[in-house]
Amino acid sequence: MKKLISAALTASLLLSSTAGFAASASFTPPPPEIAGKAYFLYDFYSGRTIAQMNPDQRVSPASLTKLMTAYVVFKNIKAGRLKLDQTVLPSANAWKTGGSRMFVDPRTPVTINDLIHGMIIVSGNDACVALAETVGGSSEVFVQMMNREAANLGMRSTHFNNVDGLPDANHYTSVRDLATVSAALVRDFPEFYPLYSMKSFTYNHITQPNRNLLLYRDPSVDGMKTGYTDDAGYNLVASSHRDGRRVISVVVGTASPEARAVESSKLLNYGLQFFDTPRLYAANKPVSTVKVYKGSSDSVGIGFQHDIYSTVPKGTASQIKVQMTTTQPLIAPVKAGQAVGKLTLTLDGKTSAPPPGGARTAGPDGGCCPRLCEPTPRGGASPAPGARPP
């Protein structure tokens, strides 16, 4: 007797390649010229790279460091080790921190919620140090936590040596890695992501603006973070959510605040104007059945634990051809999340290049191992089956 297992227990057929096709069936111009040291343009839902220049070159992140600082703080809040209404007394070390500040007072308790606002919206270095000391006991321990999370996310060209991004020879990253942590923030902590679109923050009777100029110019831009040091130049991670799509750009090493906004806008508009992100398969819905040997049933339903998207040139989604190959013979028991085949996608005779790592069995949380550009990566998949994040 044939039997489909329930959607919640569907064995996962994980893609060994996700569509990221070269333009052929429609006109797609090359990426725009970008006046910076490096850039990266990432399609959030498909997990595909749209455009890049020097993606793995070592660069100074400046205040883009605070993306990882925030990731570690949010993770501790989610785990219940930190409360938003919790108050802390900033240390003298936090108060004396140089660079951009939210102006904490070592004599005045401040809430974790205010420190998070100060870190994200006005890029307060003092807020970062106060949060790091609260979470890790010291900035040094917190930095170790940052590097551990970077490794977990697959950030292979990154090493943090401080929590705020002040210049340090042993503090570096890449634009690919910055895209990874940016996408992880959107995916893993949607409840905090709206903070990145706030245009100002007032603390200690001082109001400061968000330095991301695109928040004031493009209504589709809802984040994320600016950075600047003499060594790094002007950096910007920007995210645009438009027409059901999200693209994330990373631009580093530009000459001015205006330049980083203009160059980032070029990239975002290129990704949104010339590409589509169709959903190929919905999460937890059987798409086929395969024969099973030595089991209580002679077949099992297979599908995907996450929505599966592709990135294709504008107007070509209907031309994608799909070939599904399943593991044979498939011997019981078959577990939910087990890789049981692969999907090959072609467009106009061109096969999509496979992302690093190929097909993988889903992990205990239902996701793949953490790598940018995996089909269900920690850098670009939906945060929950069947649901789109912000």
RALIN-V132413 format. One record per run of one state. SS is the DSSP state (helix for helix, strand for strand, loop for the rest). FROM is the first residue (numbers start at 1). TO is the last residue. If there is no record, write none. Layout:
BEGIN
ss & from & to
SS & FROM & TO
SS & FROM & TO
END
This chain:
BEGIN
ss & from & to
loop & 1 & 6
helix & 7 & 9
loop & 10 & 10
strand & 11 & 12
loop & 13 & 19
strand & 20 & 20
loop & 21 & 37
strand & 38 & 43
loop & 44 & 47
strand & 48 & 53
loop & 54 & 58
strand & 59 & 59
loop & 60 & 61
helix & 62 & 78
loop & 79 & 86
strand & 87 & 89
loop & 90 & 91
helix & 92 & 96
loop & 97 & 108
strand & 109 & 111
helix & 112 & 121
loop & 122 & 124
helix & 125 & 136
loop & 137 & 138
helix & 139 & 152
loop & 153 & 158
strand & 159 & 159
loop & 160 & 171
strand & 172 & 173
loop & 174 & 174
helix & 175 & 188
loop & 189 & 189
helix & 190 & 197
loop & 198 & 199
strand & 200 & 203
loop & 204 & 205
strand & 206 & 209
loop & 210 & 213
helix & 214 & 217
loop & 218 & 220
strand & 221 & 229
loop & 230 & 232
strand & 233 & 242
loop & 243 & 244
strand & 245 & 254
loop & 255 & 256
helix & 257 & 274
strand & 275 & 276
loop & 277 & 278
strand & 279 & 281
loop & 282 & 287
strand & 288 & 293
loop & 294 & 298
strand & 299 & 303
loop & 304 & 307
strand & 308 & 309
loop & 310 & 310
strand & 311 & 313
loop & 314 & 316
helix & 317 & 319
loop & 320 & 320
strand & 321 & 326
loop & 327 & 329
strand & 330 & 331
loop & 332 & 340
strand & 341 & 347
loop & 348 & 349
strand & 350 & 351
loop & 352 & 383
strand & 384 & 384
loop & 385 & 386
strand & 387 & 387
loop & 388 & 390
END
